[in-house]
Amino acid sequence: MRINNRLSIIVQVIIWFAIFFSPILYLRFDNSLIWRSFFRCLALPSCLFIAYYCNSLWLAPHYFVKGKQRLYFLYNIILIIVLTLVINVWVKWNGSPFSFAHLLPLGRDFLNLPVGTHILLIIHTMFNICVSIGIATMIHLSLNWVKNEDLKNTAIVSQREAELKTLRYQLNPHFMLNTLNNIYALTAFNQKKAQYAIMELSKMLRHILYENDRPYLDIEDEVTFIHSYVNLMKLRLSEQVEIKEDYNVPSSKDIHIVPMLLISLVENAFKHGVSPTKKSFIHIKIQADKEKIVCEIVNSYYPKTKKDKSGSGVGIQSVQRRLDLLYTDHYNWEKGTNNNQNIYSSKITLYDTQLRNY
């Protein structure tokens, strides 16, 4: 920010230096009044300077921007009239009326110009002052717009980060609730499996505690976590449930994914894809390369009744929101049941494997 301010000041100094000293290029050096002529020629640049900074530093920010346009235009009209009078008084040196007569080929013959020409030159001067005022106001409005956009973007980013944190905190209890329910079911008929499940859960919790706060994970680590979760769920399933896993993920550290994004889809498959009395299946397929990450889950569909509170649907809602926030316009999610309403499929394709967050 300081660098931009310094650059702006340097640019303004250069521009005004050029405006103030450009008359030297046109002055004739064949008389002894060269410096007096130059001083006379500073009248217009000085008034343009005053008009510019009166608007840039005071009138535009305190009146125009705040909706007091009437006062803004009133004060500028007064400023234009005053500065025009100042220019006329300034340049009446040795009886000369306002002009750049010493810069023109006419020289002092300018005094003999018609009154109408003098009026046109006065109008021309007022126009130049108006241009200076307009430039100052437009620059201030542009800078003010950029500043407001920066503040708006900062607020959006802050809101987005806060929402993502909320989603993460919401996801962890949801994951824990479903997992603990599964372990509780194991304790009823197989304590050894329940003990093993608790040990596996402790490993998974370690992953959640240390990895979930990171902006991204290597896809291989996320797949390992999902595989551990599937193994944990298998402990309470009967032989009627067919579980298939197909992971084609390179060990490259260049392919990243948001932590715990896909686990909710796996949870949902176990929640709605397993029947205690009928044959069921869950097929999980995850593939990844440098171009995209594809997670496809197909399972038998046995929707829960309203009385079943084993999971509240928070996980799927969280997935959708996190996709919108972190993979904006760079993901595709196809989901739904077949015509017979007995098979549910979900396929997410992520096209940003580096989390550039376009």
PEHUKA-V336781 format. One record per pair of residues at least 24 apart in sequence whose ideal C-beta (glycine too) atoms are under 8 Angstrom apart, sorted by the first residue. I is the first residue (numbers start at 1). J is the second residue. Records with the same first field share a line. If there is no record, write none. Layout:
# PEHUKA-V336781
I->J  J
This chain:
# PEHUKA-V336781
16->45  49
19->45  48  49
20->45  46  49
23->100  103
26->103
27->102  103
28->102
36->93
37->102  103
39->93
40->90  91  93  96  102
41->100  102  103
43->86  87  90  91  98
44->87  100  125  128
46->90
47->83  84  86  87  129
48->128  129  132
50->79  83
51->79  80  83  129  132  133  136
52->132  133  135  136
53->136
54->79  136
55->132  133  136  137  140
56->136  137  139  140
59->137
60->136  137  140  141
61->140  144
64->137  140  141
65->140  141  144
76->133
79->129  133
80->126  129  130  133
83->129
84->122  125  126  129
87->125
88->122
98->122  125
160->325
163->321  325
164->322  325  326
167->318  321  322
168->212  213  260
170->314  318
171->260  264  314  315  318
172->208  212
174->264  311  312  314  315  318
175->208  260  263  264  267  315
177->311
178->267  271  310  311
179->204  229  232
181->310
182->232  233  235  236
185->236
186->235  236
190->235
193->235  236
196->235
197->232  235
200->228  231  232
201->232
203->228
204->228  229  232
208->260
211->259
212->259  260
214->259
215->258  355
216->256  257  258  259  355
217->256  257  258  259
218->253  255  256  257
219->249  255  256  257  288  293  353
220->249  250  251  255
222->257  259  260  261  262
223->247  249  286
225->260  263
226->262  263  266  284  286
229->263  266  267
230->266  284
233->270
237->274
238->276
240->275  278  279  280
241->274  279  280  281  282
242->279  280  281  282
243->281  282  284
244->281  282  283  284
245->284  285
246->283  284  285  286
247->285  286
248->286  287  288
249->286  287  288
250->288  289
252->290
254->290  353  354
255->288  289  290  293  353
256->353  354  355
257->293  350  353  355
258->322  326  327  355
261->319  322  323
262->286  295  348
263->315
264->315  316  318  319
265->295  297  316  319  346  348
266->297
267->311  315
268->311  315  316  346
269->297  299  344  346
271->304  310  311
272->299  301  302  303  304  344
273->299  300  301  302  344
274->300  302
275->300  302
278->302
288->353
289->353
290->353
291->351  353
292->349  350  351  353
293->349  350  353
294->347  348  349  350
295->346  347  348
296->345  346  347  348
297->345  346  347
298->343  344  345  346
299->343  344  345
300->342  343  344
301->337  341  342  343  344
319->348
323->348
326->355  357
327->351  352
328->357  358
329->358
330->358
